[in-house]
Amino acid sequence: MRDRGFTLLEVMVAVAILGLSLTVILSAQTGLYAAMTHAKNETVAIGMARCKMGEIEEELLRLGYQETDVMEEGECCEDQTPARVRCKWKIERVELPDPPTFDEMNPAGDGAGLDLSTPNTDLSSGMPGGAGALGVLANLGTSGGSALQSGGGIGALGSMLGDASGGVAGLAPMVMSIVYPSLKPMLEASIRKISVTVLWKEGINDRELAVVQYVTNPMRGGLGMGMEGAETDLLSGAFGPSESGATEPSGRTPRVSPMATSRGK
């Protein structure tokens, strides 16, 4: 009696099971390899972005800020950029928002019925209850401070400002609406936005890593300039002029007459 072998159907089922198992194993290995490659490329991209950001910061410190936007593309780091990796970087001016109008930030709302057609020099009279904290201060000026003299002193002033619409906090929006327009161009001149994008390929897929940073240079916008001279003037004004530097209008040092003594009498 001969031994019975496997039928063709059994062989095909076994081959199908083997093929399915190998497919699952290869898919898992491919996914692990792709994840490892992506992590490695991201690590390299982070290093390239950091290197390029440092080069841009050094260039801005050495050459200063440009008035126009700069957009370039090239190697990320000198002599250290791997193959198939490139960088795009952009240096932009920062545009700050325009200051809101006084009507939008006025603690008294829409002006509280201020009539500009009548030539009235007392602005607080056109607003019921005064213009918040400003109205309280204006009423104190017109009354000669009688409200403070009656009792309370500074505590009474604080309570009056607190009861006004917005209180002392209502002055902050008005002050910002006055100061911000002059500070806006100075801040825009001293702030730059740096955007660095690292590009590379993983097989047929394009990958990128974007990094954004804001750098500032207060001296570029004139912030902090003249502080040394201001301190010198302040000290000279506090302690008076120096005797060693006192001169006459003609530029000559004045002579001091000798004091009379009782010798020879």
SVG drawing of the C-alpha trace seen along z (x, -y; Angstrom):
<svg xmlns="http://www.w3.org/2000/svg" viewBox="-26 -149 78 151">
<polyline fill="none" stroke="black" stroke-width="0.4" points="0.0,0.0 1.4,-3.3 1.5,-6.4 -1.1,-9.0 0.3,-12.5 -1.1,-16.0 -3.7,-17.0 -3.3,-20.1 -6.0,-21.9 -4.1,-21.4 -0.9,-22.6 -2.5,-25.8 -4.1,-26.5 -0.7,-26.0 1.0,-28.3 -1.7,-30.9 -1.3,-30.8 2.5,-31.1 2.2,-34.1 -0.3,-35.8 2.1,-35.4 5.1,-36.7 3.1,-39.7 2.1,-40.6 5.7,-40.2 7.1,-42.3 4.5,-45.0 5.4,-45.3 9.1,-45.5 8.5,-48.1 6.5,-50.2 9.1,-50.0 11.8,-51.0 9.8,-53.9 9.1,-55.1 12.8,-54.9 13.8,-56.7 11.2,-59.5 12.4,-59.9 16.0,-60.1 15.1,-62.7 13.2,-64.8 16.2,-64.8 18.4,-66.0 15.8,-68.6 15.6,-70.0 19.4,-70.3 19.4,-72.0 16.7,-74.4 18.5,-75.3 21.8,-75.9 20.1,-78.0 18.2,-80.0 21.6,-80.7 23.1,-81.9 20.3,-84.2 20.5,-85.7 24.2,-86.3 23.7,-87.9 21.0,-90.2 23.3,-91.2 26.2,-91.9 24.4,-93.6 21.3,-94.9 17.6,-94.7 16.6,-95.3 13.6,-97.5 12.2,-95.0 11.2,-91.3 13.9,-88.7 13.0,-85.3 15.8,-82.9 16.4,-79.2 19.6,-77.1 21.7,-75.0 20.7,-74.9 24.1,-74.8 27.5,-75.5 29.3,-72.3 27.0,-70.2 23.8,-69.9 23.0,-66.3 21.9,-65.4 18.3,-65.9 17.8,-68.4 17.3,-72.1 16.0,-75.1 13.8,-78.1 13.9,-81.1 12.0,-84.3 12.7,-87.5 9.6,-89.7 8.7,-93.0 6.1,-92.8 3.0,-94.8 1.3,-95.6 -2.5,-96.3 -3.7,-99.9 -4.7,-101.5 -8.5,-101.5 -10.3,-104.8 -11.0,-106.7 -14.7,-106.1 -14.2,-102.3 -12.1,-102.5 -13.8,-105.4 -15.0,-104.3 -17.9,-106.7 -19.2,-104.8 -20.4,-106.8 -19.3,-110.2 -22.4,-110.5 -24.0,-113.1 -21.1,-115.4 -22.2,-118.4 -19.4,-119.7 -21.5,-122.3 -21.6,-124.6 -18.3,-126.3 -18.1,-125.0 -14.6,-124.8 -15.7,-122.6 -15.8,-119.1 -17.0,-117.5 -20.2,-119.5 -21.3,-117.8 -21.1,-114.3 -23.5,-113.2 -21.5,-112.1 -18.3,-113.3 -16.0,-111.3 -15.2,-108.6 -12.1,-109.2 -11.3,-112.3 -14.7,-113.8 -13.9,-113.2 -10.5,-115.0 -12.2,-117.8 -14.8,-118.3 -12.1,-118.4 -10.3,-121.1 -13.5,-123.3 -14.5,-122.8 -11.1,-123.8 -10.6,-120.4 -13.5,-121.0 -14.4,-117.4 -11.0,-116.4 -10.9,-119.1 -14.2,-118.0 -12.6,-114.8 -11.1,-111.6 -8.1,-113.0 -6.5,-110.5 -8.9,-107.8 -11.8,-109.9 -10.1,-110.5 -9.6,-106.7 -13.2,-106.0 -14.4,-108.7 -12.2,-107.3 -13.4,-103.8 -17.0,-104.8 -16.5,-106.5 -17.1,-104.5 -14.0,-102.3 -12.2,-103.9 -8.5,-104.3 -8.5,-101.3 -10.5,-103.5 -7.5,-105.7 -5.3,-102.9 -7.1,-102.6 -7.0,-106.3 -3.3,-106.5 -2.6,-103.6 -4.5,-105.3 -2.3,-108.3 1.1,-106.5 0.6,-103.5 0.6,-105.4 4.1,-106.8 5.4,-103.5 4.0,-101.5 6.6,-102.4 9.4,-102.0 8.3,-98.5 7.8,-97.5 11.4,-98.7 12.9,-96.7 11.0,-93.4 11.5,-90.8 9.8,-87.5 12.1,-84.7 10.5,-81.6 12.7,-78.6 11.3,-75.6 13.4,-72.5 12.5,-70.3 13.5,-66.7 12.1,-63.6 11.2,-60.2 10.9,-58.0 8.2,-59.6 6.8,-61.7 7.8,-65.3 8.3,-66.3 8.9,-69.6 9.5,-71.1 8.6,-74.8 10.0,-76.9 9.1,-80.5 10.9,-82.9 10.7,-86.6 13.9,-88.5 14.1,-92.0 16.7,-94.8 15.6,-97.7 18.4,-100.0 17.1,-99.5 13.8,-101.3 15.5,-104.0 14.3,-102.4 16.9,-103.0 18.9,-105.5 20.1,-108.6 19.6,-107.0 23.2,-107.5 23.0,-111.2 19.7,-111.5 21.3,-110.0 24.2,-112.4 21.9,-115.4 19.8,-114.1 22.9,-113.8 24.2,-117.2 20.8,-118.8 20.5,-117.0 24.0,-118.0 24.4,-121.3 27.1,-122.4 30.7,-121.4 32.9,-124.2 35.9,-123.0 33.9,-123.4 32.4,-126.8 33.3,-129.4 32.3,-132.9 30.3,-133.5 33.6,-134.5 35.0,-131.0 37.6,-132.2 37.7,-130.8 36.7,-133.5 39.2,-134.6 38.4,-134.5 39.5,-137.6 41.5,-136.9 39.7,-137.3 40.7,-140.3 42.6,-139.5 43.5,-141.5 47.2,-141.1 49.1,-144.5 46.5,-146.4"/>
</svg>
